[in-house]
Amino acid sequence: MSDRRRLPGRRLTQTASFVHDGHPYVASWSRFEDGTLGEIFLAAGKANSTLDVLAGDAAMAVSLALQHGCPQGRSSQVIRRQARPRQWTGIRITAHQQARHQA
């Protein structure tokens, strides 16, 4: 396992909201000082609902992968690759949007 790259204690965080498959999501993300994505937070639906917990857990897993050296574009490629956007998950949409923004 690689060493974990840590984000600065104070950092700019951006937030966006979207609706997917009838469920509201709020995504927040922060970047390392070099501009690469470093963490994602994702909330969905009603607080503490199953959807909310799964979205938050998925965001944590992606954040840890990014901090341990997984390239940002790679994480958006491997997350539940579905051909149709309706089948995408909230974390897949967030990772995909951030990968497009970084390119």
Rosetta blueprint (number, residue, H / E / L):
1 M L
2 S L
3 D L
4 R L
5 R L
6 R L
7 L L
8 P L
9 G L
10 R L
11 R L
12 L L
13 T E
14 Q E
15 T E
16 A E
17 S E
18 F E
19 V E
20 H E
21 D L
22 G L
23 H E
24 P E
25 Y E
26 V E
27 A E
28 S E
29 W E
30 S E
31 R E
32 F L
33 E L
34 D L
35 G L
36 T L
37 L E
38 G E
39 E E
40 I E
41 F E
42 L E
43 A E
44 A E
45 G L
46 K L
47 A L
48 N L
49 S L
50 T H
51 L H
52 D H
53 V H
54 L H
55 A H
56 G H
57 D H
58 A H
59 A H
60 M H
61 A H
62 V H
63 S H
64 L H
65 A H
66 L H
67 Q H
68 H L
69 G L
70 C L
71 P L
72 Q H
73 G H
74 R H
75 S H
76 S H
77 Q H
78 V H
79 I L
80 R L
81 R L
82 Q L
83 A L
84 R L
85 P H
86 R H
87 Q H
88 W L
89 T L
90 G H
91 I H
92 R H
93 I H
94 T H
95 A H
96 H H
97 Q H
98 Q H
99 A H
100 R H
101 H H
102 Q H
103 A L
